[in-house]
């Protein structure tokens, strides 16, 4: 069974993240991903970056992933700390 920490590690290994939170139940996951790699990208393009980081795991291990993808500036506007 895949754990939220596993998904977090997979994403962090595949792309630079300033902040990363993952929750879930082993099949369905939710992620908050903050990365400068999202600068200038549409929401769809941001999700594609994450899917590329996950690779085949998205089809084989992770049933569903809901994600909020933010740039560091967008994250700062929320008033959250960037420490992950």
Backbone as a printed PyTorch tensor [residue, N CA C, xyz], in Angstrom:
tensor([[[  0.8410,  -1.1790,   0.0000],
         [  0.0000,   0.0000,   0.0000],
         [  0.8950,   1.2540,   0.0000]],

        [[  0.5520,   2.2010,  -0.8110],
         [  1.2870,   3.4530,  -0.9090],
         [  0.8000,   4.4040,   0.1850]],

        [[  1.7350,   5.0090,   0.8790],
         [  1.4180,   5.9410,   1.9540],
         [  1.6350,   7.3750,   1.4760]],

        [[  0.9990,   8.3440,   2.1440],
         [  1.2160,   9.7400,   1.7710],
         [  2.7000,  10.1320,   1.7540]],

        [[  3.4880,   9.6010,   2.7050],
         [  4.9250,   9.9030,   2.7240],
         [  5.6220,   9.3750,   1.4690]],

        [[  5.1510,   8.2530,   0.9440],
         [  5.7140,   7.7110,  -0.2910],
         [  5.4520,   8.6660,  -1.4520]],

        [[  4.2140,   9.1230,  -1.5630],
         [  3.8470,  10.0390,  -2.6490],
         [  4.6370,  11.3300,  -2.5190]],

        [[  4.7660,  11.8090,  -1.3090],
         [  5.5520,  13.0300,  -1.0600],
         [  6.9890,  12.8300,  -1.5450]],

        [[  7.5790,  11.7140,  -1.1930],
         [  8.9540,  11.4100,  -1.5980],
         [  9.0720,  11.3010,  -3.1160]],

        [[  8.1170,  10.6300,  -3.7650],
         [  8.1450,  10.4890,  -5.2250],
         [  8.1330,  11.8660,  -5.9080]],

        [[  7.2580,  12.7450,  -5.4380],
         [  7.1650,  14.0810,  -6.0380],
         [  8.4590,  14.8530,  -5.7920]],

        [[  8.9420,  14.8310,  -4.5520],
         [ 10.1520,  15.5850,  -4.1900],
         [ 11.3760,  15.0950,  -4.9620]],

        [[ 11.4330,  13.8080,  -5.2560],
         [ 12.5590,  13.2640,  -6.0150],
         [ 12.4920,  13.6570,  -7.4880]],

        [[ 11.2900,  13.9350,  -7.9710],
         [ 11.1170,  14.2010,  -9.3900],
         [ 11.0730,  15.6600,  -9.7910]],

        [[ 10.9760,  16.5660,  -8.7960],
         [ 10.8940,  17.9880,  -9.1270],
         [ 11.2820,  18.8180,  -7.9120]],

        [[ 11.7600,  20.0450,  -8.1370],
         [ 12.1030,  20.9020,  -7.0040],
         [ 10.8350,  21.4470,  -6.3440]],

        [[ 10.7610,  21.3460,  -5.0290],
         [  9.5860,  21.8350,  -4.2920],
         [ 10.0520,  22.7050,  -3.1280]],

        [[  9.4410,  23.8650,  -3.0020],
         [  9.7190,  24.7160,  -1.8580],
         [  8.8830,  24.2880,  -0.6550]],

        [[  7.7380,  23.6990,  -0.9250],
         [  6.8430,  23.2110,   0.1300],
         [  6.0250,  22.0770,  -0.4710]],

        [[  5.7920,  21.0420,   0.3250],
         [  5.0610,  19.8830,  -0.1840],
         [  4.3350,  19.1920,   0.9580]],

        [[  3.0210,  19.0930,   0.8340],
         [  2.1920,  18.3840,   1.8060],
         [  1.3710,  17.3440,   1.0520]],

        [[  1.3070,  16.1270,   1.5770],
         [  0.4910,  15.0830,   0.9560],
         [ -0.2920,  14.3680,   2.0470]],

        [[ -1.5840,  14.2120,   1.8180],
         [ -2.4380,  13.4240,   2.7050],
         [ -3.1530,  12.3940,   1.8420]],

        [[ -3.6750,  11.3600,   2.4790],
         [ -4.4160,  10.3670,   1.7130],
         [ -4.6530,   9.0930,   2.4770]],

        [[ -5.3670,   8.1780,   1.8110],
         [ -5.7900,   6.9350,   2.4500],
         [ -5.1690,   5.6850,   1.8340]],

        [[ -4.1550,   5.8490,   0.9990],
         [ -3.5270,   4.6940,   0.3750],
         [ -3.8840,   4.5360,  -1.0830]],

        [[ -4.9860,   5.1180,  -1.5070],
         [ -5.3910,   5.0990,  -2.9160],
         [ -5.6870,   6.4970,  -3.4350]],

        [[ -6.3510,   7.2970,  -2.6300],
         [ -6.7170,   8.6650,  -3.0030],
         [ -5.8650,   9.6290,  -2.1860]],

        [[ -5.2250,  10.5640,  -2.8880],
         [ -4.3120,  11.4820,  -2.2280],
         [ -4.6350,  12.9280,  -2.5940]],

        [[ -4.2750,  13.8230,  -1.6800],
         [ -4.3670,  15.2560,  -1.9170],
         [ -2.9960,  15.8480,  -1.6530]],

        [[ -2.5570,  16.7440,  -2.5380],
         [ -1.2340,  17.3310,  -2.3870],
         [ -1.2900,  18.8460,  -2.5570]],

        [[ -0.5040,  19.5200,  -1.7370],
         [ -0.2380,  20.9490,  -1.8860],
         [  1.2270,  21.0280,  -2.2870]],

        [[  1.4690,  21.5130,  -3.4970],
         [  2.8220,  21.5330,  -4.0430],
         [  3.1760,  22.9700,  -4.4000]],

        [[  4.2790,  23.4500,  -3.8320],
         [  4.7630,  24.8030,  -4.1080],
         [  6.1120,  24.6690,  -4.7980]],

        [[  6.2100,  25.2190,  -6.0060],
         [  7.4420,  25.0880,  -6.7690],
         [  7.6300,  26.2610,  -7.7200]],

        [[  8.8630,  26.7270,  -7.8190],
         [  9.1940,  27.7630,  -8.7990],
         [  9.0500,  27.2110, -10.2200]],

        [[  9.0530,  25.9020, -10.3610],
         [  8.8820,  25.2750, -11.6820],
         [  7.5060,  25.5760, -12.2680]],

        [[  6.5690,  26.0380, -11.4570],
         [  5.2170,  26.3470, -11.9290],
         [  5.0920,  27.7700, -12.4910]],

        [[  6.1280,  28.5960, -12.3120],
         [  6.0830,  29.9840, -12.7890],
         [  5.7270,  30.0300, -14.2710]],

        [[  4.7230,  30.8430, -14.6070],
         [  4.3440,  31.0460, -15.9980],
         [  3.5850,  29.9010, -16.6450]],

        [[  3.2470,  28.8700, -15.8760],
         [  2.5430,  27.7090, -16.4260],
         [  1.0620,  27.7420, -16.0510]],

        [[  0.2410,  27.2200, -16.9450],
         [ -1.1860,  27.0850, -16.6660],
         [ -1.3880,  25.9810, -15.6330]],

        [[ -2.5920,  25.8940, -15.1200],
         [ -2.9230,  24.8370, -14.1560],
         [ -2.6920,  23.4510, -14.7570]],

        [[ -3.1040,  23.2750, -15.9950],
         [ -2.9180,  21.9740, -16.6610],
         [ -1.4330,  21.6610, -16.8160]],

        [[ -0.6470,  22.6450, -17.2290],
         [  0.7930,  22.4350, -17.4010],
         [  1.4660,  22.1250, -16.0650]],

        [[  0.9960,  22.7550, -14.9910],
         [  1.5470,  22.4720, -13.6620],
         [  1.2730,  21.0240, -13.2720]],

        [[  0.0690,  20.5650, -13.5260],
         [ -0.2790,  19.1760, -13.2020],
         [  0.5530,  18.2110, -14.0370]],

        [[  0.8230,  18.5710, -15.2760],
         [  1.6540,  17.7200, -16.1270],
         [  3.0680,  17.5920, -15.5750]],

        [[  3.5870,  18.6700, -14.9830],
         [  4.9090,  18.6220, -14.3520],
         [  4.9000,  17.5950, -13.2150]],

        [[  3.8500,  17.6190, -12.4120],
         [  3.7400,  16.6760, -11.2920],
         [  3.5800,  15.2480, -11.8070]],

        [[  2.7300,  15.0530, -12.8070],
         [  2.5500,  13.7190, -13.3710],
         [  3.8610,  13.1820, -13.9420]],

        [[  4.6450,  14.0470, -14.5680],
         [  5.9440,  13.6240, -15.1010],
         [  6.8730,  13.1960, -13.9640]],

        [[  6.8180,  13.9150, -12.8400],
         [  7.6350,  13.5520, -11.6850],
         [  7.2300,  12.1900, -11.1290]],

        [[  5.9420,  11.8920, -11.1710],
         [  5.4440,  10.6110, -10.6520],
         [  5.6450,   9.4620, -11.6270]],

        [[  5.6970,   9.7700, -12.9130],
         [  5.9130,   8.7450, -13.9290],
         [  4.8510,   7.6560, -13.8960]],

        [[  5.2820,   6.4220, -14.0560],
         [  4.3630,   5.2790, -14.1020],
         [  3.6650,   5.0140, -12.7740]],

        [[  4.1730,   5.5770, -11.7030],
         [  3.5290,   5.3800, -10.3920],
         [  2.0850,   5.8900, -10.4080]],

        [[  1.8370,   6.9080, -11.2300],
         [  0.4800,   7.4680, -11.2970],
         [ -0.4980,   6.4310, -11.8370]],

        [[ -0.0630,   5.5930, -12.7150],
         [ -0.9410,   4.5550, -13.2750],
         [ -0.9330,   3.2810, -12.4380]],

        [[  0.2140,   2.9690, -11.8590],
         [  0.3680,   1.6860, -11.2000],
         [  0.0700,   1.6930,  -9.7010]],

        [[  0.4630,   2.7650,  -8.9940],
         [  0.3670,   2.7650,  -7.5410],
         [ -0.6550,   3.7440,  -6.9730]],

        [[ -0.8490,   4.8470,  -7.6720],
         [ -1.6910,   5.9190,  -7.1430],
         [ -3.0000,   5.9490,  -7.9250]],

        [[ -4.0920,   5.7020,  -7.2320],
         [ -5.3900,   5.6520,  -7.9030],
         [ -5.8810,   7.0420,  -8.2770]],

        [[ -5.7520,   8.0030,  -7.3720],
         [ -6.2360,   9.3630,  -7.6370],
         [ -5.3940,  10.3660,  -6.8600]],

        [[ -5.1120,  11.4930,  -7.5070],
         [ -4.3450,  12.5500,  -6.8760],
         [ -4.9880,  13.8920,  -7.1850]],

        [[ -5.4740,  14.5320,  -6.1440],
         [ -6.0030,  15.8890,  -6.2540],
         [ -4.8790,  16.8100,  -5.8040]],

        [[ -4.6090,  17.8520,  -6.5850],
         [ -3.4880,  18.6990,  -6.2090],
         [ -3.7710,  20.1760,  -6.3540]],

        [[ -3.1580,  20.9280,  -5.4510],
         [ -3.1360,  22.3760,  -5.5220],
         [ -1.6860,  22.7230,  -5.8340]],

        [[ -1.4500,  23.3680,  -6.9710],
         [ -0.1050,  23.6890,  -7.4200],
         [  0.0810,  25.1990,  -7.4040]],

        [[  1.0350,  25.6540,  -6.5980],
         [  1.2430,  27.0870,  -6.4130],
         [  2.7020,  27.4670,  -6.6410]],

        [[  2.9060,  28.6890,  -7.1000],
         [  4.2510,  29.2500,  -7.1330],
         [  4.5840,  29.7260,  -5.7220]],

        [[  5.8510,  29.9640,  -5.4320],
         [  6.1890,  30.4900,  -4.0990],
         [  5.4720,  31.8030,  -3.7870]],

        [[  5.3130,  32.6830,  -4.7780],
         [  4.6180,  33.9570,  -4.5510],
         [  3.1470,  33.7240,  -4.2050]],

        [[  2.4960,  32.7990,  -4.9020],
         [  1.0950,  32.4920,  -4.6050],
         [  0.9570,  31.9020,  -3.2050]],

        [[  1.8980,  31.0590,  -2.8320],
         [  1.8860,  30.4490,  -1.5070],
         [  2.0750,  31.5060,  -0.4310]],

        [[  2.9680,  32.4550,  -0.6740],
         [  3.2130,  33.5420,   0.2850],
         [  1.9610,  34.3910,   0.4710]],

        [[  1.1880,  34.5730,  -0.6100],
         [ -0.0540,  35.3380,  -0.5110],
         [ -1.0570,  34.6800,   0.4230]],

        [[ -0.9620,  33.3780,   0.5710],
         [ -1.8530,  32.6550,   1.4790],
         [ -1.4290,  32.8530,   2.9410]],

        [[ -0.2250,  33.4150,   3.1350],
         [  0.2490,  33.6550,   4.4810],
         [  0.7850,  32.4280,   5.1650]],

        [[  1.2020,  31.4620,   4.3660],
         [  1.7340,  30.2080,   4.9310],
         [  3.2530,  30.2520,   4.9330]],

        [[  3.8470,  29.5200,   5.8100],
         [  5.3050,  29.4090,   5.8660],
         [  5.7830,  28.5160,   4.7330]],

        [[  6.9470,  28.8000,   4.1890],
         [  7.4600,  27.9830,   3.0970],
         [  8.3200,  26.8340,   3.6080]],

        [[  8.4420,  26.6470,   4.8860],
         [  9.2100,  25.5050,   5.4100],
         [  8.4100,  24.2350,   5.2010]],

        [[  9.0690,  23.2090,   4.6620],
         [  8.3580,  21.9320,   4.4470],
         [  8.9130,  20.8290,   5.2770]]])
